[in-house]
Amino acid sequence: MNEEKNTEELSLFLKSQGFFLFGVGYIKDILENSPCLNLELTRDLVYGISIAVPLSSIIIEEIKDHPTRTYLFHYKRVNILLDNIAIKTASWIQDKGYKAFPVPASFIVDWENQYAHISHKMVAYKAGLGWIGRNNLLINEKFGARIRLVSILTNMPFITAKPIKKDCKNCKACIEVCPAGAIGENYKDFNRLACFEKLKFFAKKYSLGSHYICGICVKACKGNLTSSK
């Protein structure tokens, strides 16, 4: 089957590039609910490749009640790394005769509604990389929320993963630390506006430029990682 061969070759390609946390999901429903996509061009790109890069635990642990400039630098460089591998993967796919759209790792298209081209976390969810946590982020079992994501949309057929049937259970660490009070019991209760207002406050107070970042709930969500190794 082409799907099996393509999946094996994609895995070998990404691992050869130094990336080991990735998956593929069937994303037709996400495409149809992404208002910033040009569906005339992307309607048939129903396979979503999700690639994740773990953030540095030491840099994350430096965060206390506001984002640090070290975290800002790390955040920007990881996004560049993700964009580079997305472009390389798209080129690899196109060389095989298929279509591919490397979605930027961090790029808002509609500022008023805070929409990107597509939700990276939902692609990652469909690709089996984790679940959507109370903090409205993709939660990976090993790394928690301490990851950054990028997506490549394609019509190249792959064996697709199934979403992980897990959740945050009784953990409410992110609710307790959120400086905006934006996190509720369910990710659908997340107050996006309150979060964004706090990010704008941080950007201005700590000279972060146009980068709206926080990292406090990311720090609170550690996954299964330990600091003893």
SVG drawing of the C-alpha trace seen along z (x, -y; Angstrom):
<svg xmlns="http://www.w3.org/2000/svg" viewBox="-17 -49 38 51">
<polyline fill="none" stroke="black" stroke-width="0.4" points="0.0,0.0 1.2,-3.5 0.1,-4.7 2.4,-2.3 5.4,-3.0 4.8,-6.8 4.5,-6.7 7.7,-4.7 9.6,-7.0 8.3,-10.1 9.4,-8.7 12.9,-8.0 13.1,-11.5 12.1,-13.3 14.4,-11.2 17.3,-11.9 16.6,-15.6 16.8,-15.2 13.0,-15.2 11.5,-12.3 8.1,-13.6 5.6,-13.7 2.5,-12.1 -0.1,-12.2 -3.9,-12.8 -6.9,-12.9 -7.9,-16.5 -10.8,-17.1 -13.1,-18.4 -10.4,-20.8 -9.9,-22.2 -13.6,-22.9 -13.6,-24.8 -10.5,-27.0 -11.8,-30.3 -8.3,-31.6 -7.6,-28.8 -8.2,-29.2 -10.3,-26.1 -10.1,-26.3 -6.4,-25.5 -6.4,-23.3 -9.6,-21.3 -7.9,-18.1 -5.0,-18.5 -6.7,-16.1 -3.6,-14.7 -2.0,-16.8 1.6,-16.1 2.3,-17.4 5.8,-17.9 6.7,-18.9 9.9,-20.2 10.3,-20.0 11.2,-23.2 14.2,-23.4 13.1,-22.5 15.8,-24.7 14.6,-27.8 11.0,-27.0 11.8,-26.6 13.3,-30.1 9.8,-31.5 8.1,-32.7 5.4,-35.3 6.2,-36.6 8.0,-35.5 11.7,-35.9 13.8,-37.3 15.6,-34.0 12.3,-32.3 11.4,-34.8 14.7,-34.0 14.1,-30.3 10.5,-30.6 11.5,-32.5 14.4,-30.1 12.2,-27.0 9.6,-28.5 12.3,-29.1 13.5,-25.5 9.9,-24.3 9.3,-26.5 12.6,-25.1 11.6,-21.5 8.1,-22.2 9.5,-23.8 11.9,-20.9 9.1,-18.4 6.9,-20.2 9.7,-20.2 10.3,-16.5 6.5,-15.8 6.4,-18.0 9.4,-16.1 7.3,-13.0 4.6,-14.6 2.1,-15.6 0.9,-19.0 2.0,-20.4 1.3,-23.6 3.8,-24.2 1.7,-26.2 3.9,-28.8 4.5,-27.8 3.5,-31.1 1.5,-33.4 -1.8,-35.1 -3.8,-35.8 -6.9,-37.3 -5.9,-39.4 -9.4,-40.4 -10.5,-36.8 -7.0,-35.5 -7.1,-32.9 -4.1,-31.4 -4.3,-29.4 -5.1,-26.3 -5.0,-25.1 -1.6,-23.4 -2.9,-21.8 -5.9,-20.3 -3.7,-18.8 -1.4,-17.4 -4.5,-16.0 -5.7,-14.3 -2.1,-13.0 -2.1,-11.3 0.5,-13.5 -1.6,-14.4 -4.9,-15.8 -6.2,-19.4 -5.7,-20.4 -7.5,-22.8 -5.0,-25.5 -6.2,-25.2 -2.9,-23.8 -1.8,-20.4 -0.7,-18.2 1.8,-15.5 2.0,-12.6 5.8,-12.8 6.5,-16.6 3.2,-18.1 2.6,-21.5 6.3,-22.1 6.4,-21.8 6.0,-23.9 4.2,-22.6 4.1,-23.0 1.9,-21.5 2.2,-20.5 -1.0,-19.9 -0.8,-17.5 -2.7,-15.2 0.1,-12.6 -1.6,-9.5 -0.3,-8.2 -1.4,-5.8 -3.2,-8.1 -3.2,-8.0 -6.2,-8.0 -6.6,-10.8 -5.4,-9.8 -8.3,-9.1 -6.8,-10.8 -7.2,-14.0 -5.8,-16.0 -7.7,-14.0 -7.5,-15.8 -4.6,-18.0 -5.5,-21.7 -1.9,-23.1 -2.5,-25.5 -5.7,-26.9 -3.9,-27.7 -1.1,-29.7 -2.8,-31.5 -2.1,-35.2 -5.2,-36.1 -7.6,-33.7 -8.4,-32.5 -8.3,-28.8 -11.4,-26.8 -12.4,-23.2 -12.6,-22.5 -10.6,-23.8 -13.8,-25.1 -14.1,-27.4 -10.8,-29.1 -11.1,-32.9 -9.0,-33.7 -9.6,-37.5 -8.4,-37.6 -5.3,-35.6 -4.5,-37.9 -4.9,-41.0 -2.4,-39.6 0.0,-38.8 -0.2,-42.3 0.6,-43.6 3.6,-41.3 4.8,-42.4 4.7,-46.1 6.0,-45.8 8.9,-43.4 9.9,-44.8 9.0,-41.7 8.2,-43.6 5.3,-42.2 5.7,-38.7 2.7,-37.8 4.0,-35.1 3.6,-34.0 4.8,-30.5 3.4,-30.3 0.8,-27.5 3.4,-25.8 5.8,-25.6 3.0,-24.2 2.4,-21.3 5.4,-19.0 4.2,-15.7 6.1,-12.6 9.6,-14.3 11.7,-14.3 14.7,-16.5 16.7,-13.7 18.2,-12.4"/>
</svg>
